[in-house]
Amino acid sequence: MDIQAIHKLLHDRFGAAVGPVSSARLFEFIEVAPDRIDEVCYHLATEPALLFDSLSNLSGCDYPLRGKIQMVYDLYSYTHDHSLVLKVDADRANPRVATVERVWPAANWHEREAYDLLGVVFTGHSDLRRILLPDDWVGHPLRKDYVEAPDYHGISTIRESVLNIPGRN
């Protein structure tokens, strides 16, 4: 099924919570409201004509000038051999997106990583806590305005660049 047909099914069911099909450089995608992504994904995973049984990837990007953090969901259906990209724009000042963990259990780890590195809170998540950084780490390193502290518990966080070492050119 192509993206236009998928979009029609979603728009007919969810109305304004599903944006139009948009095009990026290499792919088309559909934008979804952050508080409805769980419902849309549940439908995508359970509707017999769609059966998106795999969350291949969940990633995020910080857009400070737009005041948004964008989450990108790459979905795939092994049954129907079709794929889909969904995007969700969360308010950067208070990024909150509904969890899709009940749809695809692997989302647990993806969402924890986005929480850890971008500060996105996934409402309804069963265990939302840091996954890569220590619990007492301050800030979210993938935010464009993040400034790393010069040390962490007395350990320097400053590393000399290999590009500046003589004889390494």
N, CA and C atoms as an extended XYZ file, in Angstrom:
507
Properties=species:S:1:pos:R:3:atomname:S:1:resname:S:1:resid:I:1 pbc="F F F"
N         0.852       -1.170        0.000 N   MET     1
C         0.000        0.000        0.000 CA  MET     1
C         0.902        1.238        0.000 C   MET     1
N         0.574        2.223       -0.789 N   ASP     2
C         1.410        3.422       -0.844 CA  ASP     2
C         0.992        4.424        0.246 C   ASP     2
N         1.802        5.446        0.409 N   ILE     3
C         1.596        6.395        1.503 CA  ILE     3
C         0.291        7.185        1.354 C   ILE     3
N        -0.126        7.456        0.139 N   GLN     4
C        -1.388        8.187       -0.063 CA  GLN     4
C        -2.577        7.373        0.437 C   GLN     4
N        -2.578        6.075        0.159 N   ALA     5
C        -3.666        5.208        0.617 CA  ALA     5
C        -3.643        5.071        2.144 C   ALA     5
N        -2.448        4.950        2.705 N   ILE     6
C        -2.324        4.870        4.164 CA  ILE     6
C        -2.813        6.161        4.795 C   ILE     6
N        -2.410        7.286        4.208 N   HIS     7
C        -2.842        8.585        4.729 CA  HIS     7
C        -4.359        8.709        4.714 C   HIS     7
N        -4.984        8.285        3.651 N   LYS     8
C        -6.453        8.375        3.555 CA  LYS     8
C        -7.107        7.571        4.673 C   LYS     8
N        -6.630        6.351        4.911 N   LEU     9
C        -7.176        5.536        5.996 CA  LEU     9
C        -7.005        6.229        7.351 C   LEU     9
N        -5.824        6.784        7.582 N   LEU    10
C        -5.561        7.456        8.851 CA  LEU    10
C        -6.384        8.731        9.003 C   LEU    10
N        -6.435        9.529        7.950 N   HIS    11
C        -7.178       10.787        8.026 CA  HIS    11
C        -8.672       10.539        8.217 C   HIS    11
N        -9.200        9.517        7.544 N   ASP    12
C       -10.618        9.186        7.710 CA  ASP    12
C       -10.935        8.799        9.151 C   ASP    12
N        -9.994        8.157        9.807 N   ARG    13
C       -10.232        7.693       11.183 CA  ARG    13
C        -9.874        8.736       12.240 C   ARG    13
N        -8.792        9.493       12.034 N   PHE    14
C        -8.279       10.379       13.078 CA  PHE    14
C        -8.422       11.861       12.771 C   PHE    14
N        -8.878       12.212       11.598 N   GLY    15
C        -9.126       13.608       11.256 CA  GLY    15
C        -7.912       14.498       11.376 C   GLY    15
N        -8.068       15.625       12.086 N   ALA    16
C        -7.026       16.651       12.183 CA  ALA    16
C        -5.788       16.190       12.955 C   ALA    16
N        -5.855       15.079       13.665 N   ALA    17
C        -4.676       14.573       14.378 CA  ALA    17
C        -3.610       14.060       13.418 C   ALA    17
N        -4.005       13.858       12.159 N   VAL    18
C        -3.081       13.380       11.128 CA  VAL    18
C        -2.923       14.475       10.087 C   VAL    18
N        -1.696       14.939        9.911 N   GLY    19
C        -1.415       15.987        8.936 CA  GLY    19
C        -1.336       15.427        7.526 C   GLY    19
N        -1.070       16.278        6.566 N   PRO    20
C        -0.970       15.826        5.172 CA  PRO    20
C         0.314       15.037        4.933 C   PRO    20
N         0.366       14.370        3.815 N   VAL    21
C         1.610       13.709        3.399 CA  VAL    21
C         2.580       14.809        3.000 C   VAL    21
N         3.762       14.770        3.559 N   SER    22
C         4.788       15.752        3.239 CA  SER    22
C         5.984       15.030        2.651 C   SER    22
N         6.842       15.787        2.014 N   SER    23
C         7.993       15.187        1.362 CA  SER    23
C         9.278       15.796        1.888 C   SER    23
N        10.209       14.932        2.267 N   ALA    24
C        11.566       15.361        2.599 CA  ALA    24
C        12.419       15.049        1.377 C   ALA    24
N        13.696       15.190        1.493 N   ARG    25
C        14.561       14.958        0.322 CA  ARG    25
C        14.471       13.540       -0.204 C   ARG    25
N        14.450       12.558        0.699 N   LEU    26
C        14.525       11.173        0.264 CA  LEU    26
C        13.265       10.356        0.531 C   LEU    26
N        12.325       10.894        1.269 N   PHE    27
C        11.153       10.096        1.627 CA  PHE    27
C         9.953       10.997        1.920 C   PHE    27
N         8.795       10.374        1.921 N   GLU    28
C         7.566       11.056        2.306 CA  GLU    28
C         7.227       10.641        3.735 C   GLU    28
N         6.486       11.499        4.416 N   PHE    29
C         6.125       11.202        5.804 CA  PHE    29
C         4.777       11.826        6.121 C   PHE    29
N         4.221       11.403        7.234 N   ILE    30
C         2.957       11.933        7.727 CA  ILE    30
C         3.194       12.468        9.130 C   ILE    30
N         2.741       13.685        9.395 N   GLU    31
C         2.850       14.252       10.737 CA  GLU    31
C         1.627       13.870       11.552 C   GLU    31
N         1.875       13.603       12.840 N   VAL    32
C         0.812       13.183       13.756 CA  VAL    32
C         0.897       14.038       15.014 C   VAL    32
N        -0.255       14.356       15.607 N   ALA    33
C        -0.294       15.125       16.852 CA  ALA    33
C         0.378       14.324       17.973 C   ALA    33
N         1.188       14.972       18.818 N   PRO    34
C         1.940       14.244       19.851 CA  PRO    34
C         1.065       13.492       20.848 C   PRO    34
N        -0.122       13.991       21.129 N   ASP    35
C        -0.981       13.317       22.102 CA  ASP    35
C        -1.829       12.204       21.481 C   ASP    35
N        -1.729       12.019       20.160 N   ARG    36
C        -2.510       10.981       19.479 CA  ARG    36
C        -1.636        9.928       18.802 C   ARG    36
N        -0.315       10.059       18.918 N   ILE    37
C         0.577        9.126       18.227 CA  ILE    37
C         0.342        7.689       18.680 C   ILE    37
N         0.018        7.491       19.944 N   ASP    38
C        -0.215        6.132       20.432 CA  ASP    38
C        -1.433        5.498       19.770 C   ASP    38
N        -2.514        6.253       19.635 N   GLU    39
C        -3.720        5.737       18.988 CA  GLU    39
C        -3.482        5.443       17.510 C   GLU    39
N        -2.801        6.359       16.842 N   VAL    40
C        -2.512        6.183       15.413 CA  VAL    40
C        -1.628        4.949       15.223 C   VAL    40
N        -0.606        4.800       16.040 N   CYS    41
C         0.295        3.654       15.907 CA  CYS    41
C        -0.410        2.343       16.235 C   CYS    41
N        -1.279        2.352       17.220 N   TYR    42
C        -2.037        1.137       17.533 CA  TYR    42
C        -2.880        0.721       16.325 C   TYR    42
N        -3.501        1.684       15.703 N   HIS    43
C        -4.296        1.400       14.508 CA  HIS    43
C        -3.405        0.867       13.379 C   HIS    43
N        -2.267        1.499       13.179 N   LEU    44
C        -1.338        1.043       12.137 CA  LEU    44
C        -0.860       -0.390       12.382 C   LEU    44
N        -0.691       -0.756       13.632 N   ALA    45
C        -0.187       -2.089       13.961 CA  ALA    45
C        -1.267       -3.167       13.916 C   ALA    45
N        -2.532       -2.782       14.115 N   THR    46
C        -3.587       -3.791       14.245 CA  THR    46
C        -4.558       -3.853       13.076 C   THR    46
N        -4.623       -2.826       12.254 N   GLU    47
C        -5.533       -2.819       11.101 CA  GLU    47
C        -5.029       -3.851       10.083 C   GLU    47
N        -5.866       -4.848        9.722 N   PRO    48
C        -5.407       -5.913        8.819 CA  PRO    48
C        -4.822       -5.432        7.492 C   PRO    48
N        -5.291       -4.338        6.969 N   ALA    49
C        -4.762       -3.844        5.697 CA  ALA    49
C        -3.389       -3.181        5.858 C   ALA    49
N        -3.010       -2.885        7.102 N   LEU    50
C        -1.754       -2.168        7.346 CA  LEU    50
C        -0.720       -3.039        8.050 C   LEU    50
N        -1.049       -3.550        9.216 N   LEU    51
C        -0.195       -4.440       10.018 CA  LEU    51
C         1.278       -4.017       10.092 C   LEU    51
N         1.513       -2.799       10.552 N   PHE    52
C         2.888       -2.352       10.788 CA  PHE    52
C         3.365       -3.000       12.085 C   PHE    52
N         4.040       -4.132       11.944 N   ASP    53
C         4.420       -4.927       13.101 CA  ASP    53
C         5.807       -4.594       13.634 C   ASP    53
N         6.493       -3.638       13.025 N   SER    54
C         7.848       -3.320       13.462 CA  SER    54
C         8.085       -1.816       13.560 C   SER    54
N         8.544       -1.408       14.724 N   LEU    55
C         9.086       -0.062       14.893 CA  LEU    55
C        10.571       -0.202       14.615 C   LEU    55
N        10.978        0.108       13.389 N   SER    56
C        12.373       -0.082       12.985 CA  SER    56
C        13.307        0.885       13.688 C   SER    56
N        12.839        2.115       13.887 N   ASN    57
C        13.682        3.118       14.516 CA  ASN    57
C        12.808        4.230       15.068 C   ASN    57
N        13.273        4.823       16.140 N   LEU    58
C        12.647        6.013       16.712 CA  LEU    58
C        13.786        6.965       17.018 C   LEU    58
N        13.774        8.114       16.380 N   SER    59
C        14.851        9.075       16.578 CA  SER    59
C        14.266       10.458       16.778 C   SER    59
N        15.108       11.381       17.162 N   GLY    60
C        14.633       12.735       17.404 CA  GLY    60
C        15.660       13.766       16.998 C   GLY    60
N        15.182       14.984       16.789 N   CYS    61
C        16.059       16.095       16.418 CA  CYS    61
C        15.550       17.374       17.067 C   CYS    61
N        16.466       18.171       17.542 N   ASP    62
C        16.152       19.431       18.198 CA  ASP    62
C        16.165       20.568       17.177 C   ASP    62
N        15.080       21.329       17.133 N   TYR    63
C        14.979       22.497       16.255 CA  TYR    63
C        14.687       23.726       17.121 C   TYR    63
N        15.715       24.313       17.746 N   PRO    64
C        15.477       25.423       18.667 CA  PRO    64
C        14.845       26.652       18.019 C   PRO    64
N        15.186       26.952       16.781 N   LEU    65
C        14.604       28.135       16.137 CA  LEU    65
C        13.112       27.968       15.866 C   LEU    65
N        12.670       26.738       15.702 N   ARG    66
C        11.242       26.449       15.523 CA  ARG    66
C        10.545       26.193       16.849 C   ARG    66
N        11.328       26.060       17.923 N   GLY    67
C        10.753       25.769       19.232 CA  GLY    67
C        10.186       24.358       19.328 C   GLY    67
N        10.762       23.431       18.562 N   LYS    68
C        10.245       22.063       18.486 CA  LYS    68
C        11.346       21.036       18.676 C   LYS    68
N        10.960       19.905       19.207 N   ILE    69
C        11.765       18.697       19.134 CA  ILE    69
C        10.922       17.734       18.324 C   ILE    69
N        11.508       17.231       17.254 N   GLN    70
C        10.768       16.366       16.342 CA  GLN    70
C        11.171       14.910       16.547 C   GLN    70
N        10.163       14.070       16.765 N   MET    71
C        10.381       12.626       16.869 CA  MET    71
C        10.004       12.001       15.533 C   MET    71
N        10.826       11.047       15.092 N   VAL    72
C        10.623       10.383       13.797 CA  VAL    72
C        10.476        8.884       14.044 C   VAL    72
N         9.369        8.325       13.558 N   TYR    73
C         9.054        6.904       13.731 CA  TYR    73
C         9.158        6.221       12.371 C   TYR    73
N        10.066        5.255       12.253 N   ASP    74
C        10.202        4.457       11.035 CA  ASP    74
C         9.504        3.119       11.276 C   ASP    74
N         8.457        2.858       10.510 N   LEU    75
C         7.646        1.657       10.687 CA  LEU    75
C         7.769        0.750        9.475 C   LEU    75
N         7.581       -0.550        9.724 N   TYR    76
C         7.641       -1.522        8.630 CA  TYR    76
C         6.634       -2.634        8.884 C   TYR    76
N         6.026       -3.116        7.806 N   SER    77
C         5.135       -4.261        7.872 CA  SER    77
C         5.792       -5.442        7.157 C   SER    77
N         6.146       -6.471        7.913 N   TYR    78
C         6.698       -7.678        7.305 CA  TYR    78
C         5.607       -8.417        6.526 C   TYR    78
N         4.388       -8.326        6.996 N   THR    79
C         3.272       -9.006        6.332 CA  THR    79
C         3.022       -8.448        4.944 C   THR    79
N         2.966       -7.121        4.835 N   HIS    80
C         2.610       -6.474        3.571 CA  HIS    80
C         3.811       -5.890        2.828 C   HIS    80
N         4.994       -5.944        3.434 N   ASP    81
C         6.219       -5.405        2.833 CA  ASP    81
C         6.056       -3.942        2.417 C   ASP    81
N         5.536       -3.141        3.369 N   HIS    82
C         5.510       -1.703        3.125 CA  HIS    82
C         6.031       -0.966        4.359 C   HIS    82
N         6.475        0.263        4.132 N   SER    83
C         7.061        1.049        5.216 CA  SER    83
C         6.379        2.405        5.293 C   SER    83
N         6.603        3.075        6.411 N   LEU    84
C         5.969        4.368        6.653 CA  LEU    84
C         6.829        5.155        7.628 C   LEU    84
N         6.903        6.462        7.414 N   VAL    85
C         7.585        7.359        8.340 CA  VAL    85
C         6.548        8.319        8.915 C   VAL    85
N         6.514        8.402       10.241 N   LEU    86
C         5.661        9.354       10.945 CA  LEU    86
C         6.554       10.351       11.666 C   LEU    86
N         6.080       11.593       11.759 N   LYS    87
C         6.813       12.608       12.509 CA  LYS    87
C         5.871       13.275       13.500 C   LYS    87
N         6.429       13.583       14.676 N   VAL    88
C         5.682       14.255       15.724 CA  VAL    88
C         6.499       15.455       16.185 C   VAL    88
N         5.889       16.625       16.176 N   ASP    89
C         6.544       17.828       16.685 CA  ASP    89
C         6.078       18.089       18.109 C   ASP    89
N         7.021       18.100       19.048 N   ALA    90
C         6.723       18.394       20.448 CA  ALA    90
C         7.244       19.782       20.783 C   ALA    90
N         6.538       20.467       21.669 N   ASP    91
C         6.953       21.791       22.122 CA  ASP    91
C         8.293       21.660       22.845 C   ASP    91
N         9.290       22.397       22.376 N   ARG    92
C        10.642       22.279       22.935 CA  ARG    92
C        10.700       22.672       24.406 C   ARG    92
N         9.880       23.613       24.828 N   ALA    93
C         9.895       24.062       26.215 CA  ALA    93
C         9.370       22.983       27.164 C   ALA    93
N         8.500       22.118       26.676 N   ASN    94
C         7.927       21.041       27.482 CA  ASN    94
C         7.586       19.875       26.557 C   ASN    94
N         8.617       19.181       26.047 N   PRO    95
C         8.353       18.138       25.047 CA  PRO    95
C         7.689       16.900       25.649 C   PRO    95
N         6.432       16.686       25.259 N   ARG    96
C         5.661       15.553       25.751 CA  ARG    96
C         5.012       14.857       24.565 C   ARG    96
N         5.214       13.544       24.502 N   VAL    97
C         4.668       12.722       23.432 CA  VAL    97
C         4.122       11.452       24.077 C   VAL    97
N         2.979       10.982       23.627 N   ALA    98
C         2.420        9.734       24.161 CA  ALA    98
C         3.324        8.558       23.790 C   ALA    98
N         3.509        7.640       24.718 N   THR    99
C         4.347        6.466       24.453 CA  THR    99
C         3.674        5.512       23.466 C   THR    99
N         4.481        4.823       22.678 N   VAL   100
C         3.974        3.761       21.795 CA  VAL   100
C         4.472        2.401       22.296 C   VAL   100
N         4.886        2.360       23.541 N   GLU   101
C         5.423        1.148       24.144 CA  GLU   101
C         4.404       -0.003       24.151 C   GLU   101
N         3.122        0.295       24.317 N   ARG   102
C         2.131       -0.786       24.345 CA  ARG   102
C         1.915       -1.375       22.951 C   ARG   102
N         2.280       -0.626       21.918 N   VAL   103
C         2.146       -1.111       20.538 CA  VAL   103
C         3.360       -1.957       20.164 C   VAL   103
N         4.541       -1.410       20.369 N   TRP   104
C         5.792       -2.105       20.069 CA  TRP   104
C         6.653       -2.054       21.328 C   TRP   104
N         6.808       -3.164       22.041 N   PRO   105
C         7.595       -3.158       23.281 CA  PRO   105
C         9.010       -2.607       23.123 C   PRO   105
N         9.611       -2.739       21.955 N   ALA   106
C        10.963       -2.204       21.730 CA  ALA   106
C        11.009       -0.689       21.885 C   ALA   106
N         9.858       -0.029       21.795 N   ALA   107
C         9.815        1.426       21.968 CA  ALA   107
C        10.291        1.831       23.358 C   ALA   107
N        10.197        0.928       24.316 N   ASN   108
C        10.655        1.223       25.666 CA  ASN   108
C        12.075        1.771       25.634 C   ASN   108
N        12.975        1.089       24.963 N   TRP   109
C        14.384        1.479       24.921 CA  TRP   109
C        14.585        2.717       24.049 C   TRP   109
N        13.907        2.778       22.924 N   HIS   110
C        14.022        3.949       22.033 CA  HIS   110
C        13.567        5.215       22.761 C   HIS   110
N        12.440        5.128       23.444 N   GLU   111
C        11.900        6.305       24.125 CA  GLU   111
C        12.768        6.712       25.310 C   GLU   111
N        13.336        5.747       26.002 N   ARG   112
C        14.243        6.084       27.100 CA  ARG   112
C        15.474        6.818       26.578 C   ARG   112
N        15.972        6.416       25.418 N   GLU   113
C        17.121        7.104       24.830 CA  GLU   113
C        16.756        8.538       24.449 C   GLU   113
N        15.583        8.731       23.842 N   ALA   114
C        15.143       10.086       23.479 CA  ALA   114
C        14.930       10.944       24.721 C   ALA   114
N        14.434       10.342       25.784 N   TYR   115
C        14.269       11.061       27.043 CA  TYR   115
C        15.636       11.478       27.591 C   TYR   115
N        16.561       10.546       27.586 N   ASP   116
C        17.892       10.779       28.132 CA  ASP   116
C        18.634       11.874       27.365 C   ASP   116
N        18.623       11.801       26.052 N   LEU   117
C        19.463       12.678       25.239 CA  LEU   117
C        18.780       13.954       24.774 C   LEU   117
N        17.439       13.936       24.674 N   LEU   118
C        16.717       15.122       24.190 CA  LEU   118
C        15.745       15.708       25.219 C   LEU   118
N        15.435       14.957       26.258 N   GLY   119
C        14.523       15.450       27.289 CA  GLY   119
C        13.046       15.299       26.952 C   GLY   119
N        12.724       14.437       25.994 N   VAL   120
C        11.324       14.218       25.624 CA  VAL   120
C        10.685       13.297       26.658 C   VAL   120
N         9.563       13.733       27.227 N   VAL   121
C         8.830       12.922       28.195 CA  VAL   121
C         7.756       12.150       27.441 C   VAL   121
N         7.793       10.829       27.552 N   PHE   122
C         6.811        9.971       26.886 CA  PHE   122
C         5.748        9.595       27.911 C   PHE   122
N         4.600       10.253       27.815 N   THR   123
C         3.537       10.050       28.785 CA  THR   123
C         2.998        8.631       28.698 C   THR   123
N         2.831        8.016       29.854 N   GLY   124
C         2.343        6.650       29.924 CA  GLY   124
C         3.432        5.598       29.846 C   GLY   124
N         4.681        6.007       29.721 N   HIS   125
C         5.796        5.058       29.629 CA  HIS   125
C         5.953        4.325       30.958 C   HIS   125
N         6.266        3.033       30.899 N   SER   126
C         6.322        2.211       32.107 CA  SER   126
C         7.575        2.421       32.951 C   SER   126
N         8.650        2.939       32.377 N   ASP   127
C         9.911        3.027       33.113 CA  ASP   127
C        10.789        4.126       32.525 C   ASP   127
N        10.286        5.340       32.494 N   LEU   128
C        11.013        6.427       31.845 CA  LEU   128
C        12.120        6.946       32.758 C   LEU   128
N        13.328        6.532       32.455 N   ARG   129
C        14.519        6.975       33.182 CA  ARG   129
C        15.692        6.925       32.224 C   ARG   129
N        16.787        7.532       32.622 N   ARG   130
C        17.965        7.568       31.761 CA  ARG   130
C        18.425        6.156       31.417 C   ARG   130
N        18.980        6.014       30.206 N   ILE   131
C        19.435        4.704       29.759 CA  ILE   131
C        20.923        4.711       29.396 C   ILE   131
N        21.459        5.869       28.995 N   LEU   132
C        22.866        5.959       28.595 CA  LEU   132
C        23.719        6.733       29.605 C   LEU   132
N        23.160        7.774       30.162 N   LEU   133
C        23.908        8.646       31.067 CA  LEU   133
C        23.569        8.334       32.521 C   LEU   133
N        24.447        8.699       33.445 N   PRO   134
C        24.158        8.478       34.864 CA  PRO   134
C        22.905        9.241       35.296 C   PRO   134
N        22.236        8.728       36.321 N   ASP   135
C        20.989        9.339       36.799 CA  ASP   135
C        21.158       10.794       37.214 C   ASP   135
N        22.339       11.168       37.694 N   ASP   136
C        22.536       12.540       38.166 CA  ASP   136
C        23.123       13.474       37.092 C   ASP   136
N        23.164       13.029       35.838 N   TRP   137
C        23.669       13.872       34.753 CA  TRP   137
C        22.730       15.059       34.578 C   TRP   137
N        23.304       16.226       34.342 N   VAL   138
C        22.508       17.434       34.186 CA  VAL   138
C        22.363       17.757       32.704 C   VAL   138
N        21.134       17.889       32.244 N   GLY   139
C        20.869       18.292       30.868 CA  GLY   139
C        20.697       17.127       29.918 C   GLY   139
N        20.520       17.485       28.652 N   HIS   140
C        20.244       16.521       27.590 CA  HIS   140
C        21.179       16.818       26.421 C   HIS   140
N        22.219       16.006       26.222 N   PRO   141
C        23.323       16.314       25.313 CA  PRO   141
C        22.983       16.488       23.836 C   PRO   141
N        21.858       16.004       23.355 N   LEU   142
C        21.543       16.202       21.940 CA  LEU   142
C        20.749       17.481       21.672 C   LEU   142
N        20.511       18.251       22.701 N   ARG   143
C        19.881       19.558       22.485 CA  ARG   143
C        20.954       20.520       21.981 C   ARG   143
N        20.577       21.325       21.027 N   LYS   144
C        21.560       22.203       20.375 CA  LYS   144
C        22.158       23.241       21.322 C   LYS   144
N        21.446       23.578       22.396 N   ASP   145
C        21.964       24.565       23.341 CA  ASP   145
C        22.666       23.915       24.540 C   ASP   145
N        22.894       22.631       24.475 N   TYR   146
C        23.535       21.918       25.587 CA  TYR   146
C        24.991       22.347       25.720 C   TYR   146
N        25.389       22.626       26.947 N   VAL   147
C        26.784       22.955       27.248 CA  VAL   147
C        27.257       21.939       28.278 C   VAL   147
N        28.251       21.157       27.895 N   GLU   148
C        28.758       20.123       28.792 CA  GLU   148
C        29.590       20.747       29.905 C   GLU   148
N        29.404       20.254       31.107 N   ALA   149
C        30.209       20.707       32.238 CA  ALA   149
C        31.658       20.268       32.015 C   ALA   149
N        32.634       21.023       32.510 N   PRO   150
C        34.042       20.660       32.286 CA  PRO   150
C        34.466       19.390       33.023 C   PRO   150
N        33.672       19.000       34.045 N   ASP   151
C        33.997       17.745       34.727 CA  ASP   151
C        32.723       17.113       35.275 C   ASP   151
N        32.820       15.832       35.540 N   TYR   152
C        31.728       15.075       36.151 CA  TYR   152
C        32.313       14.303       37.317 C   TYR   152
N        31.939       14.682       38.536 N   HIS   153
C        32.461       14.063       39.756 CA  HIS   153
C        33.990       14.032       39.764 C   HIS   153
N        34.598       15.144       39.343 N   GLY   154
C        36.048       15.265       39.360 CA  GLY   154
C        36.762       14.644       38.175 C   GLY   154
N        36.019       14.074       37.241 N   ILE   155
C        36.606       13.476       36.037 CA  ILE   155
C        36.416       14.458       34.888 C   ILE   155
N        37.492       14.802       34.223 N   SER   156
C        37.419       15.756       33.126 CA  SER   156
C        36.556       15.222       31.987 C   SER   156
N        35.736       16.091       31.432 N   THR   157
C        34.941       15.719       30.261 CA  THR   157
C        35.547       16.297       28.988 C   THR   157
N        36.684       16.972       29.128 N   ILE   158
C        37.334       17.590       27.975 CA  ILE   158
C        38.306       16.591       27.356 C   ILE   158
N        38.169       16.380       26.077 N   ARG   159
C        39.041       15.460       25.343 CA  ARG   159
C        39.754       16.234       24.247 C   ARG   159
N        41.029       15.975       24.092 N   GLU   160
C        41.754       16.629       23.019 CA  GLU   160
C        41.347       16.004       21.695 C   GLU   160
N        41.126       16.829       20.718 N   SER   161
C        40.717       16.347       19.411 CA  SER   161
C        41.884       15.654       18.716 C   SER   161
N        41.625       14.511       18.105 N   VAL   162
C        42.670       13.815       17.347 CA  VAL   162
C        43.090       14.634       16.129 C   VAL   162
N        42.289       15.591       15.748 N   LEU   163
C        42.625       16.436       14.605 CA  LEU   163
C        43.725       17.436       14.943 C   LEU   163
N        43.962       17.666       16.242 N   ASN   164
C        44.969       18.641       16.672 CA  ASN   164
C        46.267       17.997       17.146 C   ASN   164
N        46.404       16.698       17.026 N   ILE   165
C        47.605       16.009       17.510 CA  ILE   165
C        48.634       15.957       16.376 C   ILE   165
N        49.847       16.485       16.614 N   PRO   166
C        50.868       16.464       15.565 CA  PRO   166
C        51.165       15.031       15.097 C   PRO   166
N        51.382       14.870       13.818 N   GLY   167
C        51.706       13.578       13.253 CA  GLY   167
C        50.501       12.694       12.980 C   GLY   167
N        49.285       13.188       13.222 N   ARG   168
C        48.082       12.379       12.992 CA  ARG   168
C        47.350       12.823       11.738 C   ARG   168
N        47.991       13.597       10.866 N   ASN   169
C        47.317       14.117        9.664 CA  ASN   169
C        47.396       13.152        8.548 C   ASN   169
